[in-house]
Amino acid sequence: AEARHDWQDRIRYLLVDEYQDSNGAQYRLVQTLLGTRHNLTAVGDDDQSIYSWRGAAADNLHRLAQDFPNLKVVKLEQNYRSTGRILQAANAVIAQNPHLFEKRLWSTLGDGHSIRALRCANEIDEAEQVVNAILRDRFQRQGEYRDYAILYRSNHQARPFEAALRNARIPYQISGGLSFFERSEIKDFLSYLRLLVNPDDDPAFLRAVNTPRRGIGSGTLERLGAFAKERNLSLFAALWEDALELPEKARTALHSFAGWVNLKADEVDKAEIIPALQSLPEEIGYLQYLQNEGDEKEVGRRWENIQELLSWMQRLQEQDEGPQTLAEILNRLMLFNVLERAEDDDRDVLRLSTLHAAKGLEFPQVFLAGAEEELLPHRNSETPEQIAEERRLFYVGMTRARFRLTLSLCRKRRRYGQDVHPKPSRFLQEIPKEHLDWQGDRDPEEEMDPAAAFARLRGMLGKT
């Protein structure tokens, strides 16, 4: 009680930002700090409450009217970011949710462009269409890559976009998920490639030597490391020294691994690089290792990532004046890796991000991918409350765009090893038709509204 009174005396005025994201404990803390005083300013937007999965309680904002009967509401409805059409479309979508405080965003930036909706064959086509649109627009406007963001509901959607961006040599930064080079299977595979190029690469040696496990324990590696340091040798060079004292079993395991590295390096040096590397995962037993580590679906995704890396290396080699040796290919890959990991906000890079991680950001052009049922809204959203939060997430994504918004969806998508034919997101139907510019070979309105398809057929037949 004494500590509570001390803090209440110390804090005379309290300002809480992002109030809609506060959780139950934070709500009680605010009430305790205020005590009998009502000197609170709360800034929040119930339309941007998208974090219930981590404990945020949207009701905290609604309870303000009950907690503070003399509450004064100041609506900040002028939007300084987005053009008129984007805001009108976003207003129409979010109007489907219940509101305690009604508001309608408006802008003095003019109507701006219609919202593009790209109808794509599948997720590969989706990524290629989006990346091609970015390349065309950047060329026409002589713009920068930082002007563009690709947003999506789930992390797995990033993979085809990463591949398309790499093929187009567009630098990007990923937020809200693992980048391609941060995935453990990619780190594992690259450690082997680095070792084939330079066996004296100690970090690569330490990662590769026991992935998969070869019966080389930590004690053996510690003894090898101490011996190598004492003689100023690499780990790979030290393991061949007769003076190295190790149990026979450990020595045999190390020599077997190192011998394989030498033979594989010689094969890669003399044969075609990619065919020689394609057998590497099988030779080291990596598929079995993955199967022992995770479930079938996860194993499939990780294995596909390795195949994608090999395909990317082949494409690099086939480019005009592309890298031809494994060392040159690795140097190119490492350059991409460095660009990905750099966190300098001034870099000219495109942003890949989940919708949750994009909250609070803005970009001149936004591509919101996967506007499909079971993606956005997510398949796990079943209750009206969950659908309302997914709609708020869609709204947040739309309002990240300043001047141009593009929505994309697929006719077919690969999900858990099966081809599915998703329906367009219900949120698309909530956008007024006059604000949508559909681009594709079919009118998706027919899928969202069977009556529209029937009416169109009647019109084609000339019947009334």
WOMOGI-V779134 format. One record per helix or strand of 2 or more residues. SS is the DSSP state (hx for helix, st for strand). FROM is the first residue (numbers start at 1). LEN is the number of residues. If there is no record, write none. Layout:
BEGIN
ss=SS from=FROM len=LEN
ss=SS from=FROM len=LEN
END
This chain:
BEGIN
ss=hx from=2 len=9
ss=st from=14 len=3
ss=hx from=19 len=3
ss=hx from=24 len=11
ss=st from=40 len=3
ss=hx from=46 len=3
ss=hx from=52 len=3
ss=hx from=59 len=4
ss=hx from=64 len=4
ss=hx from=84 len=11
ss=st from=115 len=6
ss=hx from=123 len=19
ss=hx from=145 len=3
ss=st from=148 len=5
ss=hx from=155 len=13
ss=st from=172 len=4
ss=hx from=180 len=3
ss=hx from=184 len=14
ss=hx from=202 len=7
ss=hx from=218 len=13
ss=hx from=235 len=4
ss=hx from=248 len=23
ss=hx from=273 len=6
ss=hx from=280 len=4
ss=hx from=286 len=8
ss=hx from=296 len=23
ss=hx from=326 len=16
ss=st from=350 len=5
ss=hx from=355 len=4
ss=st from=363 len=6
ss=st from=374 len=2
ss=hx from=384 len=15
ss=st from=401 len=10
ss=st from=413 len=3
ss=st from=418 len=3
ss=hx from=426 len=4
ss=hx from=433 len=3
ss=st from=436 len=4
ss=hx from=445 len=4
ss=hx from=450 len=12
END
